Amino acid sequence: RIARTPQVPNRGPRSSWNNSSPFRVLPLGRPEALMHCPVPQFPRLEVAGHTPLWRFLVDNTISSIRSEFERYHAVAEGALTQMGHDAFFHAPDSDANSVAILVKHMAGNLTSRWTNFLTTDGEKPHRDRDSEFELTPEDTRETLMMHWSASWQLVFHELGRLNDVDLSRAVYLRGQSLSVSAALLKQLTHTVCHVGQIVTLAHQQTKSWQSLSVPRGQSAALNERMRNG
């Protein structure tokens, strides 16, 4: 048999391709427009006894994002528990952040973003972001960690309330509209960035460091265990 090249129907001028599509053609040099792309609407064909495709895709999106938040929360906690008091408050230089400041900033950011996540602007009027990078006598390790824990509890509470309908909804950040899916990714990347900083600072200041990922020299052994189940 000779494989035939499928014929692509003539769709007319390129500018007209987008008329029936839920997506927009983004102008070059406008990457911020990606935040405003609508979430694709999957055909909701359901068969008795089977999970519909749209439900599988959406549920896995929310589940995957939640799993990543849980994973990096665990990584941060693993680093924080290895730090002594002095290391927790130590800043490498006058322009750098200590782990204490990173904890304070992340707690403030998470609390602002996730309080009434779907219904209020992510940047709350009462938030004083600049003060998150300054430590006061009241900012003991116990107090900072209390706010840290409360902020993460809020994150997981709000994530647990999301469903497929919410992904295509609009939320606001500093008055700018973006989709829920874009807001989740934006928040996740911000969180991962600061967790990485916490781990780096903790590792540098901890003598008997317990690896939070695959220890050096053990990659091959891990791969073998994974392949063998």
Disulfide bonds with the S-S distance in Angstrom:
none
